[in-house]
Amino acid sequence: MSEELVNSIRDAVAVINDPHMGISIVEMGLVKDISVDGDVATITIKPTNPGCMSVTRIAADAKTLAEKVDGVSKAVIVVEGHVMADSINEMINR
């Protein structure tokens, strides 16, 4: 895994702000992990509130921005710790 590519992905998603706090999801610690296997990035996001209404938008934005990074052909988003995590993950990663 390229640390440089992971850092590029982290930088790309760092522009996403939590809509309630106005702070980067990276700075808030919502991005729990970023891994790369070949040209597929996996980003794990865990909202602070298990009922967060904004996590779907955050996840969709993270997927879009990660897939714009050179060297990434596909981003898989894994939402953890949310009451609807399974549904959100299925919808985001179609």
PDB file of N, CA, C and O in Angstrom:
ATOM      1  N   MET A   1       0.865  -1.184   0.000  1.00  0.00           N
ATOM      2  CA  MET A   1       0.000   0.000   0.000  1.00  0.00           C
ATOM      3  C   MET A   1       0.896   1.228   0.000  1.00  0.00           C
ATOM      4  O   MET A   1       1.859   1.324   0.761  1.00  0.00           O
ATOM      5  N   SER A   2       0.560   2.134  -0.851  1.00  0.00           N
ATOM      6  CA  SER A   2       1.327   3.365  -0.957  1.00  0.00           C
ATOM      7  C   SER A   2       0.865   4.376   0.085  1.00  0.00           C
ATOM      8  O   SER A   2      -0.282   4.822   0.082  1.00  0.00           O
ATOM      9  N   GLU A   3       1.795   4.727   0.980  1.00  0.00           N
ATOM     10  CA  GLU A   3       1.469   5.730   2.004  1.00  0.00           C
ATOM     11  C   GLU A   3       1.152   7.072   1.355  1.00  0.00           C
ATOM     12  O   GLU A   3       0.323   7.837   1.848  1.00  0.00           O
ATOM     13  N   GLU A   4       1.828   7.342   0.242  1.00  0.00           N
ATOM     14  CA  GLU A   4       1.582   8.592  -0.481  1.00  0.00           C
ATOM     15  C   GLU A   4       0.149   8.639  -1.018  1.00  0.00           C
ATOM     16  O   GLU A   4      -0.503   9.681  -0.958  1.00  0.00           O
ATOM     17  N   LEU A   5      -0.336   7.519  -1.538  1.00  0.00           N
ATOM     18  CA  LEU A   5      -1.700   7.463  -2.051  1.00  0.00           C
ATOM     19  C   LEU A   5      -2.716   7.596  -0.912  1.00  0.00           C
ATOM     20  O   LEU A   5      -3.724   8.288  -1.057  1.00  0.00           O
ATOM     21  N   VAL A   6      -2.455   6.945   0.200  1.00  0.00           N
ATOM     22  CA  VAL A   6      -3.330   7.073   1.370  1.00  0.00           C
ATOM     23  C   VAL A   6      -3.399   8.529   1.817  1.00  0.00           C
ATOM     24  O   VAL A   6      -4.478   9.039   2.117  1.00  0.00           O
ATOM     25  N   ASN A   7      -2.250   9.195   1.862  1.00  0.00           N
ATOM     26  CA  ASN A   7      -2.220  10.601   2.255  1.00  0.00           C
ATOM     27  C   ASN A   7      -2.973  11.484   1.261  1.00  0.00           C
ATOM     28  O   ASN A   7      -3.633  12.443   1.661  1.00  0.00           O
ATOM     29  N   SER A   8      -2.879  11.165  -0.025  1.00  0.00           N
ATOM     30  CA  SER A   8      -3.619  11.927  -1.044  1.00  0.00           C
ATOM     31  C   SER A   8      -5.125  11.762  -0.869  1.00  0.00           C
ATOM     32  O   SER A   8      -5.886  12.716  -1.032  1.00  0.00           O
ATOM     33  N   ILE A   9      -5.545  10.552  -0.538  1.00  0.00           N
ATOM     34  CA  ILE A   9      -6.967  10.291  -0.302  1.00  0.00           C
ATOM     35  C   ILE A   9      -7.420  11.034   0.955  1.00  0.00           C
ATOM     36  O   ILE A   9      -8.483  11.654   0.965  1.00  0.00           O
ATOM     37  N   ARG A  10      -6.616  10.969   2.004  1.00  0.00           N
ATOM     38  CA  ARG A  10      -6.950  11.671   3.252  1.00  0.00           C
ATOM     39  C   ARG A  10      -7.088  13.169   2.985  1.00  0.00           C
ATOM     40  O   ARG A  10      -8.023  13.804   3.474  1.00  0.00           O
ATOM     41  N   ASP A  11      -6.164  13.733   2.212  1.00  0.00           N
ATOM     42  CA  ASP A  11      -6.230  15.156   1.873  1.00  0.00           C
ATOM     43  C   ASP A  11      -7.493  15.472   1.071  1.00  0.00           C
ATOM     44  O   ASP A  11      -8.120  16.512   1.270  1.00  0.00           O
ATOM     45  N   ALA A  12      -7.859  14.565   0.162  1.00  0.00           N
ATOM     46  CA  ALA A  12      -9.038  14.793  -0.686  1.00  0.00           C
ATOM     47  C   ALA A  12     -10.317  14.822   0.147  1.00  0.00           C
ATOM     48  O   ALA A  12     -11.172  15.681  -0.066  1.00  0.00           O
ATOM     49  N   VAL A  13     -10.456  13.897   1.088  1.00  0.00           N
ATOM     50  CA  VAL A  13     -11.687  13.843   1.875  1.00  0.00           C
ATOM     51  C   VAL A  13     -11.687  14.832   3.033  1.00  0.00           C
ATOM     52  O   VAL A  13     -12.728  15.078   3.642  1.00  0.00           O
ATOM     53  N   ALA A  14     -10.526  15.401   3.338  1.00  0.00           N
ATOM     54  CA  ALA A  14     -10.424  16.371   4.433  1.00  0.00           C
ATOM     55  C   ALA A  14     -11.203  17.649   4.162  1.00  0.00           C
ATOM     56  O   ALA A  14     -11.473  18.417   5.086  1.00  0.00           O
ATOM     57  N   VAL A  15     -11.571  17.888   2.899  1.00  0.00           N
ATOM     58  CA  VAL A  15     -12.352  19.092   2.581  1.00  0.00           C
ATOM     59  C   VAL A  15     -13.822  18.933   2.943  1.00  0.00           C
ATOM     60  O   VAL A  15     -14.574  19.907   2.920  1.00  0.00           O
ATOM     61  N   ILE A  16     -14.241  17.707   3.278  1.00  0.00           N
ATOM     62  CA  ILE A  16     -15.629  17.458   3.669  1.00  0.00           C
ATOM     63  C   ILE A  16     -15.796  17.874   5.127  1.00  0.00           C
ATOM     64  O   ILE A  16     -15.103  17.376   6.014  1.00  0.00           O
ATOM     65  N   ASN A  17     -16.714  18.780   5.352  1.00  0.00           N
ATOM     66  CA  ASN A  17     -16.992  19.228   6.716  1.00  0.00           C
ATOM     67  C   ASN A  17     -18.237  18.554   7.261  1.00  0.00           C
ATOM     68  O   ASN A  17     -19.212  18.345   6.539  1.00  0.00           O
ATOM     69  N   ASP A  18     -18.194  18.217   8.538  1.00  0.00           N
ATOM     70  CA  ASP A  18     -19.393  17.765   9.211  1.00  0.00           C
ATOM     71  C   ASP A  18     -20.375  18.933   9.168  1.00  0.00           C
ATOM     72  O   ASP A  18     -20.040  20.025   9.627  1.00  0.00           O
ATOM     73  N   PRO A  19     -21.573  18.733   8.632  1.00  0.00           N
ATOM     74  CA  PRO A  19     -22.497  19.857   8.460  1.00  0.00           C
ATOM     75  C   PRO A  19     -22.978  20.489   9.760  1.00  0.00           C
ATOM     76  O   PRO A  19     -23.416  21.639   9.767  1.00  0.00           O
ATOM     77  N   HIS A  20     -22.900  19.753  10.848  1.00  0.00           N
ATOM     78  CA  HIS A  20     -23.362  20.283  12.127  1.00  0.00           C
ATOM     79  C   HIS A  20     -22.263  21.030  12.871  1.00  0.00           C
ATOM     80  O   HIS A  20     -22.530  21.998  13.583  1.00  0.00           O
ATOM     81  N   MET A  21     -21.031  20.574  12.701  1.00  0.00           N
ATOM     82  CA  MET A  21     -19.913  21.163  13.420  1.00  0.00           C
ATOM     83  C   MET A  21     -19.104  22.142  12.569  1.00  0.00           C
ATOM     84  O   MET A  21     -18.433  23.028  13.098  1.00  0.00           O
ATOM     85  N   GLY A  22     -19.176  21.972  11.234  1.00  0.00           N
ATOM     86  CA  GLY A  22     -18.395  22.827  10.351  1.00  0.00           C
ATOM     87  C   GLY A  22     -16.906  22.531  10.411  1.00  0.00           C
ATOM     88  O   GLY A  22     -16.086  23.391  10.089  1.00  0.00           O
ATOM     89  N   ILE A  23     -16.553  21.322  10.822  1.00  0.00           N
ATOM     90  CA  ILE A  23     -15.164  20.899  10.966  1.00  0.00           C
ATOM     91  C   ILE A  23     -14.929  19.702  10.046  1.00  0.00           C
ATOM     92  O   ILE A  23     -15.821  18.876   9.855  1.00  0.00           O
ATOM     93  N   SER A  24     -13.738  19.614   9.482  1.00  0.00           N
ATOM     94  CA  SER A  24     -13.371  18.520   8.594  1.00  0.00           C
ATOM     95  C   SER A  24     -13.630  17.167   9.248  1.00  0.00           C
ATOM     96  O   SER A  24     -13.370  16.978  10.436  1.00  0.00           O
ATOM     97  N   ILE A  25     -14.149  16.224   8.449  1.00  0.00           N
ATOM     98  CA  ILE A  25     -14.390  14.879   8.977  1.00  0.00           C
ATOM     99  C   ILE A  25     -13.086  14.190   9.374  1.00  0.00           C
ATOM    100  O   ILE A  25     -13.081  13.314  10.238  1.00  0.00           O
ATOM    101  N   VAL A  26     -11.985  14.587   8.742  1.00  0.00           N
ATOM    102  CA  VAL A  26     -10.683  14.031   9.117  1.00  0.00           C
ATOM    103  C   VAL A  26     -10.257  14.608  10.464  1.00  0.00           C
ATOM    104  O   VAL A  26      -9.837  13.870  11.355  1.00  0.00           O
ATOM    105  N   GLU A  27     -10.366  15.923  10.608  1.00  0.00           N
ATOM    106  CA  GLU A  27      -9.992  16.580  11.854  1.00  0.00           C
ATOM    107  C   GLU A  27     -10.843  16.081  13.027  1.00  0.00           C
ATOM    108  O   GLU A  27     -10.345  15.951  14.145  1.00  0.00           O
ATOM    109  N   MET A  28     -12.119  15.806  12.772  1.00  0.00           N
ATOM    110  CA  MET A  28     -13.012  15.313  13.824  1.00  0.00           C
ATOM    111  C   MET A  28     -12.755  13.852  14.187  1.00  0.00           C
ATOM    112  O   MET A  28     -13.237  13.377  15.216  1.00  0.00           O
ATOM    113  N   GLY A  29     -12.007  13.144  13.359  1.00  0.00           N
ATOM    114  CA  GLY A  29     -11.722  11.739  13.621  1.00  0.00           C
ATOM    115  C   GLY A  29     -12.789  10.794  13.118  1.00  0.00           C
ATOM    116  O   GLY A  29     -12.821   9.629  13.515  1.00  0.00           O
ATOM    117  N   LEU A  30     -13.667  11.279  12.246  1.00  0.00           N
ATOM    118  CA  LEU A  30     -14.706  10.401  11.694  1.00  0.00           C
ATOM    119  C   LEU A  30     -14.130   9.400  10.700  1.00  0.00           C
ATOM    120  O   LEU A  30     -14.674   8.309  10.530  1.00  0.00           O
ATOM    121  N   VAL A  31     -13.029   9.769  10.041  1.00  0.00           N
ATOM    122  CA  VAL A  31     -12.352   8.853   9.121  1.00  0.00           C
ATOM    123  C   VAL A  31     -11.440   7.979   9.978  1.00  0.00           C
ATOM    124  O   VAL A  31     -10.389   8.421  10.444  1.00  0.00           O
ATOM    125  N   LYS A  32     -11.859   6.744  10.172  1.00  0.00           N
ATOM    126  CA  LYS A  32     -11.150   5.831  11.066  1.00  0.00           C
ATOM    127  C   LYS A  32     -10.012   5.097  10.377  1.00  0.00           C
ATOM    128  O   LYS A  32      -9.023   4.750  11.022  1.00  0.00           O
ATOM    129  N   ASP A  33     -10.138   4.853   9.065  1.00  0.00           N
ATOM    130  CA  ASP A  33      -9.103   4.108   8.366  1.00  0.00           C
ATOM    131  C   ASP A  33      -9.210   4.361   6.873  1.00  0.00           C
ATOM    132  O   ASP A  33     -10.300   4.538   6.328  1.00  0.00           O
ATOM    133  N   ILE A  34      -8.061   4.373   6.230  1.00  0.00           N
ATOM    134  CA  ILE A  34      -7.986   4.416   4.767  1.00  0.00           C
ATOM    135  C   ILE A  34      -6.968   3.353   4.374  1.00  0.00           C
ATOM    136  O   ILE A  34      -5.832   3.358   4.848  1.00  0.00           O
ATOM    137  N   SER A  35      -7.387   2.450   3.508  1.00  0.00           N
ATOM    138  CA  SER A  35      -6.459   1.440   3.006  1.00  0.00           C
ATOM    139  C   SER A  35      -6.591   1.368   1.493  1.00  0.00           C
ATOM    140  O   SER A  35      -7.621   1.721   0.920  1.00  0.00           O
ATOM    141  N   VAL A  36      -5.521   0.903   0.863  1.00  0.00           N
ATOM    142  CA  VAL A  36      -5.503   0.799  -0.594  1.00  0.00           C
ATOM    143  C   VAL A  36      -5.003  -0.588  -0.976  1.00  0.00           C
ATOM    144  O   VAL A  36      -3.994  -1.071  -0.463  1.00  0.00           O
ATOM    145  N   ASP A  37      -5.733  -1.211  -1.886  1.00  0.00           N
ATOM    146  CA  ASP A  37      -5.327  -2.495  -2.445  1.00  0.00           C
ATOM    147  C   ASP A  37      -5.341  -2.324  -3.956  1.00  0.00           C
ATOM    148  O   ASP A  37      -6.407  -2.290  -4.572  1.00  0.00           O
ATOM    149  N   GLY A  38      -4.174  -2.217  -4.545  1.00  0.00           N
ATOM    150  CA  GLY A  38      -4.091  -1.922  -5.977  1.00  0.00           C
ATOM    151  C   GLY A  38      -4.592  -0.515  -6.225  1.00  0.00           C
ATOM    152  O   GLY A  38      -4.003   0.458  -5.754  1.00  0.00           O
ATOM    153  N   ASP A  39      -5.692  -0.412  -6.974  1.00  0.00           N
ATOM    154  CA  ASP A  39      -6.274   0.907  -7.246  1.00  0.00           C
ATOM    155  C   ASP A  39      -7.641   1.077  -6.577  1.00  0.00           C
ATOM    156  O   ASP A  39      -8.422   1.952  -6.953  1.00  0.00           O
ATOM    157  N   VAL A  40      -7.919   0.230  -5.581  1.00  0.00           N
ATOM    158  CA  VAL A  40      -9.173   0.298  -4.833  1.00  0.00           C
ATOM    159  C   VAL A  40      -8.890   0.810  -3.419  1.00  0.00           C
ATOM    160  O   VAL A  40      -8.102   0.226  -2.674  1.00  0.00           O
ATOM    161  N   ALA A  41      -9.546   1.903  -3.075  1.00  0.00           N
ATOM    162  CA  ALA A  41      -9.389   2.486  -1.744  1.00  0.00           C
ATOM    163  C   ALA A  41     -10.588   2.115  -0.892  1.00  0.00           C
ATOM    164  O   ALA A  41     -11.722   2.125  -1.370  1.00  0.00           O
ATOM    165  N   THR A  42     -10.342   1.790   0.355  1.00  0.00           N
ATOM    166  CA  THR A  42     -11.405   1.529   1.312  1.00  0.00           C
ATOM    167  C   THR A  42     -11.286   2.565   2.424  1.00  0.00           C
ATOM    168  O   THR A  42     -10.240   2.703   3.058  1.00  0.00           O
ATOM    169  N   ILE A  43     -12.380   3.291   2.648  1.00  0.00           N
ATOM    170  CA  ILE A  43     -12.408   4.343   3.661  1.00  0.00           C
ATOM    171  C   ILE A  43     -13.454   3.970   4.696  1.00  0.00           C
ATOM    172  O   ILE A  43     -14.621   3.761   4.367  1.00  0.00           O
ATOM    173  N   THR A  44     -13.029   3.889   5.942  1.00  0.00           N
ATOM    174  CA  THR A  44     -13.937   3.571   7.038  1.00  0.00           C
ATOM    175  C   THR A  44     -14.305   4.861   7.754  1.00  0.00           C
ATOM    176  O   THR A  44     -13.439   5.617   8.194  1.00  0.00           O
ATOM    177  N   ILE A  45     -15.613   5.098   7.863  1.00  0.00           N
ATOM    178  CA  ILE A  45     -16.145   6.306   8.501  1.00  0.00           C
ATOM    179  C   ILE A  45     -17.038   5.884   9.659  1.00  0.00           C
ATOM    180  O   ILE A  45     -17.906   5.022   9.514  1.00  0.00           O
ATOM    181  N   LYS A  46     -16.810   6.506  10.807  1.00  0.00           N
ATOM    182  CA  LYS A  46     -17.649   6.223  11.973  1.00  0.00           C
ATOM    183  C   LYS A  46     -18.164   7.549  12.523  1.00  0.00           C
ATOM    184  O   LYS A  46     -17.392   8.333  13.075  1.00  0.00           O
ATOM    185  N   PRO A  47     -19.465   7.804  12.376  1.00  0.00           N
ATOM    186  CA  PRO A  47     -20.015   9.057  12.885  1.00  0.00           C
ATOM    187  C   PRO A  47     -20.007   9.076  14.416  1.00  0.00           C
ATOM    188  O   PRO A  47     -20.001   8.028  15.061  1.00  0.00           O
ATOM    189  N   THR A  48     -20.006  10.269  14.976  1.00  0.00           N
ATOM    190  CA  THR A  48     -20.010  10.396  16.436  1.00  0.00           C
ATOM    191  C   THR A  48     -21.361  10.019  17.027  1.00  0.00           C
ATOM    192  O   THR A  48     -21.447   9.646  18.197  1.00  0.00           O
ATOM    193  N   ASN A  49     -22.414  10.114  16.221  1.00  0.00           N
ATOM    194  CA  ASN A  49     -23.770   9.826  16.672  1.00  0.00           C
ATOM    195  C   ASN A  49     -24.306   8.645  15.856  1.00  0.00           C
ATOM    196  O   ASN A  49     -24.331   8.731  14.628  1.00  0.00           O
ATOM    197  N   PRO A  50     -24.732   7.553  16.486  1.00  0.00           N
ATOM    198  CA  PRO A  50     -25.210   6.396  15.741  1.00  0.00           C
ATOM    199  C   PRO A  50     -26.482   6.654  14.929  1.00  0.00           C
ATOM    200  O   PRO A  50     -26.886   5.809  14.130  1.00  0.00           O
ATOM    201  N   GLY A  51     -27.104   7.796  15.123  1.00  0.00           N
ATOM    202  CA  GLY A  51     -28.294   8.140  14.348  1.00  0.00           C
ATOM    203  C   GLY A  51     -28.060   9.339  13.447  1.00  0.00           C
ATOM    204  O   GLY A  51     -29.016   9.951  12.970  1.00  0.00           O
ATOM    205  N   CYS A  52     -26.798   9.682  13.207  1.00  0.00           N
ATOM    206  CA  CYS A  52     -26.430  10.860  12.412  1.00  0.00           C
ATOM    207  C   CYS A  52     -27.170  10.864  11.074  1.00  0.00           C
ATOM    208  O   CYS A  52     -27.091   9.912  10.297  1.00  0.00           O
ATOM    209  N   MET A  53     -27.885  11.952  10.829  1.00  0.00           N
ATOM    210  CA  MET A  53     -28.660  12.072   9.598  1.00  0.00           C
ATOM    211  C   MET A  53     -27.789  12.474   8.403  1.00  0.00           C
ATOM    212  O   MET A  53     -28.237  12.379   7.261  1.00  0.00           O
ATOM    213  N   SER A  54     -26.574  12.913   8.645  1.00  0.00           N
ATOM    214  CA  SER A  54     -25.710  13.426   7.578  1.00  0.00           C
ATOM    215  C   SER A  54     -24.690  12.412   7.077  1.00  0.00           C
ATOM    216  O   SER A  54     -23.969  12.696   6.120  1.00  0.00           O
ATOM    217  N   VAL A  55     -24.609  11.252   7.691  1.00  0.00           N
ATOM    218  CA  VAL A  55     -23.552  10.313   7.337  1.00  0.00           C
ATOM    219  C   VAL A  55     -23.676   9.813   5.897  1.00  0.00           C
ATOM    220  O   VAL A  55     -22.659   9.516   5.271  1.00  0.00           O
ATOM    221  N   THR A  56     -24.871   9.715   5.365  1.00  0.00           N
ATOM    222  CA  THR A  56     -25.016   9.265   3.978  1.00  0.00           C
ATOM    223  C   THR A  56     -24.397  10.273   3.022  1.00  0.00           C
ATOM    224  O   THR A  56     -23.695   9.890   2.086  1.00  0.00           O
ATOM    225  N   ARG A  57     -24.649  11.551   3.249  1.00  0.00           N
ATOM    226  CA  ARG A  57     -24.050  12.603   2.414  1.00  0.00           C
ATOM    227  C   ARG A  57     -22.538  12.617   2.574  1.00  0.00           C
ATOM    228  O   ARG A  57     -21.816  12.753   1.587  1.00  0.00           O
ATOM    229  N   ILE A  58     -22.052  12.480   3.793  1.00  0.00           N
ATOM    230  CA  ILE A  58     -20.615  12.455   4.058  1.00  0.00           C
ATOM    231  C   ILE A  58     -19.972  11.275   3.322  1.00  0.00           C
ATOM    232  O   ILE A  58     -18.927  11.431   2.691  1.00  0.00           O
ATOM    233  N   ALA A  59     -20.595  10.102   3.403  1.00  0.00           N
ATOM    234  CA  ALA A  59     -20.069   8.907   2.747  1.00  0.00           C
ATOM    235  C   ALA A  59     -20.062   9.067   1.227  1.00  0.00           C
ATOM    236  O   ALA A  59     -19.088   8.702   0.568  1.00  0.00           O
ATOM    237  N   ALA A  60     -21.137   9.608   0.676  1.00  0.00           N
ATOM    238  CA  ALA A  60     -21.217   9.808  -0.778  1.00  0.00           C
ATOM    239  C   ALA A  60     -20.155  10.801  -1.243  1.00  0.00           C
ATOM    240  O   ALA A  60     -19.516  10.592  -2.274  1.00  0.00           O
ATOM    241  N   ASP A  61     -19.970  11.869  -0.491  1.00  0.00           N
ATOM    242  CA  ASP A  61     -18.942  12.860  -0.845  1.00  0.00           C
ATOM    243  C   ASP A  61     -17.548  12.253  -0.756  1.00  0.00           C
ATOM    244  O   ASP A  61     -16.698  12.523  -1.604  1.00  0.00           O
ATOM    245  N   ALA A  62     -17.309  11.433   0.268  1.00  0.00           N
ATOM    246  CA  ALA A  62     -16.004  10.796   0.421  1.00  0.00           C
ATOM    247  C   ALA A  62     -15.714   9.878  -0.754  1.00  0.00           C
ATOM    248  O   ALA A  62     -14.594   9.856  -1.265  1.00  0.00           O
ATOM    249  N   LYS A  63     -16.705   9.128  -1.184  1.00  0.00           N
ATOM    250  CA  LYS A  63     -16.540   8.227  -2.332  1.00  0.00           C
ATOM    251  C   LYS A  63     -16.204   9.025  -3.584  1.00  0.00           C
ATOM    252  O   LYS A  63     -15.266   8.687  -4.307  1.00  0.00           O
ATOM    253  N   THR A  64     -16.963  10.078  -3.839  1.00  0.00           N
ATOM    254  CA  THR A  64     -16.747  10.903  -5.036  1.00  0.00           C
ATOM    255  C   THR A  64     -15.355  11.515  -5.046  1.00  0.00           C
ATOM    256  O   THR A  64     -14.650  11.450  -6.053  1.00  0.00           O
ATOM    257  N   LEU A  65     -14.962  12.106  -3.931  1.00  0.00           N
ATOM    258  CA  LEU A  65     -13.664  12.780  -3.876  1.00  0.00           C
ATOM    259  C   LEU A  65     -12.504  11.789  -3.919  1.00  0.00           C
ATOM    260  O   LEU A  65     -11.488  12.067  -4.556  1.00  0.00           O
ATOM    261  N   ALA A  66     -12.632  10.650  -3.262  1.00  0.00           N
ATOM    262  CA  ALA A  66     -11.561   9.646  -3.292  1.00  0.00           C
ATOM    263  C   ALA A  66     -11.357   9.109  -4.701  1.00  0.00           C
ATOM    264  O   ALA A  66     -10.226   8.844  -5.111  1.00  0.00           O
ATOM    265  N   GLU A  67     -12.451   8.949  -5.444  1.00  0.00           N
ATOM    266  CA  GLU A  67     -12.341   8.410  -6.801  1.00  0.00           C
ATOM    267  C   GLU A  67     -11.764   9.424  -7.786  1.00  0.00           C
ATOM    268  O   GLU A  67     -11.465   9.072  -8.927  1.00  0.00           O
ATOM    269  N   LYS A  68     -11.606  10.663  -7.366  1.00  0.00           N
ATOM    270  CA  LYS A  68     -10.956  11.678  -8.200  1.00  0.00           C
ATOM    271  C   LYS A  68      -9.439  11.706  -7.998  1.00  0.00           C
ATOM    272  O   LYS A  68      -8.726  12.374  -8.747  1.00  0.00           O
ATOM    273  N   VAL A  69      -8.951  10.994  -7.002  1.00  0.00           N
ATOM    274  CA  VAL A  69      -7.515  10.958  -6.712  1.00  0.00           C
ATOM    275  C   VAL A  69      -6.821  10.082  -7.755  1.00  0.00           C
ATOM    276  O   VAL A  69      -7.266   8.970  -8.040  1.00  0.00           O
ATOM    277  N   ASP A  70      -5.722  10.599  -8.323  1.00  0.00           N
ATOM    278  CA  ASP A  70      -4.940   9.811  -9.277  1.00  0.00           C
ATOM    279  C   ASP A  70      -4.467   8.527  -8.609  1.00  0.00           C
ATOM    280  O   ASP A  70      -3.903   8.552  -7.514  1.00  0.00           O
ATOM    281  N   GLY A  71      -4.702   7.410  -9.281  1.00  0.00           N
ATOM    282  CA  GLY A  71      -4.306   6.113  -8.751  1.00  0.00           C
ATOM    283  C   GLY A  71      -5.443   5.347  -8.103  1.00  0.00           C
ATOM    284  O   GLY A  71      -5.277   4.188  -7.722  1.00  0.00           O
ATOM    285  N   VAL A  72      -6.606   5.992  -7.973  1.00  0.00           N
ATOM    286  CA  VAL A  72      -7.779   5.329  -7.390  1.00  0.00           C
ATOM    287  C   VAL A  72      -8.838   5.176  -8.479  1.00  0.00           C
ATOM    288  O   VAL A  72      -9.305   6.164  -9.045  1.00  0.00           O
ATOM    289  N   SER A  73      -9.211   3.930  -8.767  1.00  0.00           N
ATOM    290  CA  SER A  73     -10.267   3.705  -9.755  1.00  0.00           C
ATOM    291  C   SER A  73     -11.618   3.487  -9.087  1.00  0.00           C
ATOM    292  O   SER A  73     -12.669   3.724  -9.682  1.00  0.00           O
ATOM    293  N   LYS A  74     -11.568   3.026  -7.829  1.00  0.00           N
ATOM    294  CA  LYS A  74     -12.808   2.747  -7.101  1.00  0.00           C
ATOM    295  C   LYS A  74     -12.572   2.984  -5.619  1.00  0.00           C
ATOM    296  O   LYS A  74     -11.527   2.626  -5.075  1.00  0.00           O
ATOM    297  N   ALA A  75     -13.560   3.591  -4.974  1.00  0.00           N
ATOM    298  CA  ALA A  75     -13.515   3.768  -3.528  1.00  0.00           C
ATOM    299  C   ALA A  75     -14.684   3.014  -2.909  1.00  0.00           C
ATOM    300  O   ALA A  75     -15.824   3.135  -3.358  1.00  0.00           O
ATOM    301  N   VAL A  76     -14.394   2.254  -1.898  1.00  0.00           N
ATOM    302  CA  VAL A  76     -15.400   1.533  -1.127  1.00  0.00           C
ATOM    303  C   VAL A  76     -15.502   2.243   0.219  1.00  0.00           C
ATOM    304  O   VAL A  76     -14.501   2.437   0.909  1.00  0.00           O
ATOM    305  N   ILE A  77     -16.713   2.623   0.578  1.00  0.00           N
ATOM    306  CA  ILE A  77     -16.935   3.319   1.838  1.00  0.00           C
ATOM    307  C   ILE A  77     -17.576   2.344   2.820  1.00  0.00           C
ATOM    308  O   ILE A  77     -18.557   1.672   2.502  1.00  0.00           O
ATOM    309  N   VAL A  78     -17.004   2.281   4.014  1.00  0.00           N
ATOM    310  CA  VAL A  78     -17.540   1.420   5.063  1.00  0.00           C
ATOM    311  C   VAL A  78     -17.954   2.328   6.220  1.00  0.00           C
ATOM    312  O   VAL A  78     -17.112   2.922   6.894  1.00  0.00           O
ATOM    313  N   VAL A  79     -19.261   2.423   6.434  1.00  0.00           N
ATOM    314  CA  VAL A  79     -19.784   3.186   7.569  1.00  0.00           C
ATOM    315  C   VAL A  79     -19.957   2.206   8.716  1.00  0.00           C
ATOM    316  O   VAL A  79     -20.570   1.150   8.561  1.00  0.00           O
ATOM    317  N   GLU A  80     -19.409   2.569   9.869  1.00  0.00           N
ATOM    318  CA  GLU A  80     -19.510   1.733  11.071  1.00  0.00           C
ATOM    319  C   GLU A  80     -20.199   2.519  12.175  1.00  0.00           C
ATOM    320  O   GLU A  80     -20.151   3.748  12.201  1.00  0.00           O
ATOM    321  N   GLY A  81     -20.836   1.801  13.080  1.00  0.00           N
ATOM    322  CA  GLY A  81     -21.384   2.423  14.273  1.00  0.00           C
ATOM    323  C   GLY A  81     -22.616   3.283  14.050  1.00  0.00           C
ATOM    324  O   GLY A  81     -22.924   4.154  14.864  1.00  0.00           O
ATOM    325  N   HIS A  82     -23.320   3.046  12.957  1.00  0.00           N
ATOM    326  CA  HIS A  82     -24.558   3.782  12.667  1.00  0.00           C
ATOM    327  C   HIS A  82     -25.702   2.782  12.634  1.00  0.00           C
ATOM    328  O   HIS A  82     -25.521   1.646  12.195  1.00  0.00           O
ATOM    329  N   VAL A  83     -26.859   3.186  13.085  1.00  0.00           N
ATOM    330  CA  VAL A  83     -27.995   2.257  13.143  1.00  0.00           C
ATOM    331  C   VAL A  83     -28.397   1.736  11.770  1.00  0.00           C
ATOM    332  O   VAL A  83     -28.992   0.663  11.665  1.00  0.00           O
ATOM    333  N   MET A  84     -28.079   2.483  10.719  1.00  0.00           N
ATOM    334  CA  MET A  84     -28.427   2.055   9.361  1.00  0.00           C
ATOM    335  C   MET A  84     -27.180   1.762   8.525  1.00  0.00           C
ATOM    336  O   MET A  84     -27.211   1.881   7.300  1.00  0.00           O
ATOM    337  N   ALA A  85     -26.086   1.381   9.181  1.00  0.00           N
ATOM    338  CA  ALA A  85     -24.813   1.200   8.482  1.00  0.00           C
ATOM    339  C   ALA A  85     -24.927   0.214   7.315  1.00  0.00           C
ATOM    340  O   ALA A  85     -24.406   0.491   6.235  1.00  0.00           O
ATOM    341  N   ASP A  86     -25.584  -0.911   7.505  1.00  0.00           N
ATOM    342  CA  ASP A  86     -25.690  -1.914   6.428  1.00  0.00           C
ATOM    343  C   ASP A  86     -26.388  -1.339   5.210  1.00  0.00           C
ATOM    344  O   ASP A  86     -25.929  -1.534   4.085  1.00  0.00           O
ATOM    345  N   SER A  87     -27.475  -0.644   5.415  1.00  0.00           N
ATOM    346  CA  SER A  87     -28.227  -0.056   4.294  1.00  0.00           C
ATOM    347  C   SER A  87     -27.435   1.033   3.602  1.00  0.00           C
ATOM    348  O   SER A  87     -27.417   1.114   2.374  1.00  0.00           O
ATOM    349  N   ILE A  88     -26.776   1.874   4.394  1.00  0.00           N
ATOM    350  CA  ILE A  88     -25.979   2.958   3.833  1.00  0.00           C
ATOM    351  C   ILE A  88     -24.829   2.381   3.015  1.00  0.00           C
ATOM    352  O   ILE A  88     -24.581   2.831   1.896  1.00  0.00           O
ATOM    353  N   ASN A  89     -24.132   1.403   3.553  1.00  0.00           N
ATOM    354  CA  ASN A  89     -23.005   0.794   2.825  1.00  0.00           C
ATOM    355  C   ASN A  89     -23.458   0.166   1.514  1.00  0.00           C
ATOM    356  O   ASN A  89     -22.784   0.291   0.492  1.00  0.00           O
ATOM    357  N   GLU A  90     -24.592  -0.502   1.548  1.00  0.00           N
ATOM    358  CA  GLU A  90     -25.109  -1.121   0.327  1.00  0.00           C
ATOM    359  C   GLU A  90     -25.445  -0.053  -0.713  1.00  0.00           C
ATOM    360  O   GLU A  90     -25.112  -0.206  -1.888  1.00  0.00           O
ATOM    361  N   MET A  91     -26.091   1.006  -0.296  1.00  0.00           N
ATOM    362  CA  MET A  91     -26.507   2.069  -1.210  1.00  0.00           C
ATOM    363  C   MET A  91     -25.301   2.814  -1.789  1.00  0.00           C
ATOM    364  O   MET A  91     -25.254   3.069  -2.992  1.00  0.00           O
ATOM    365  N   ILE A  92     -24.339   3.160  -0.954  1.00  0.00           N
ATOM    366  CA  ILE A  92     -23.179   3.959  -1.380  1.00  0.00           C
ATOM    367  C   ILE A  92     -22.270   3.170  -2.314  1.00  0.00           C
ATOM    368  O   ILE A  92     -21.670   3.748  -3.220  1.00  0.00           O
ATOM    369  N   ASN A  93     -22.160   1.881  -2.113  1.00  0.00           N
ATOM    370  CA  ASN A  93     -21.183   1.074  -2.851  1.00  0.00           C
ATOM    371  C   ASN A  93     -21.767   0.289  -4.013  1.00  0.00           C
ATOM    372  O   ASN A  93     -21.153  -0.675  -4.473  1.00  0.00           O
ATOM    373  N   ARG A  94     -22.924   0.675  -4.491  1.00  0.00           N
ATOM    374  CA  ARG A  94     -23.527  -0.017  -5.648  1.00  0.00           C
ATOM    375  C   ARG A  94     -22.645   0.057  -6.852  1.00  0.00           C
ATOM    376  O   ARG A  94     -22.997  -0.470  -7.908  1.00  0.00           O
TER     377      ARG A  94
END
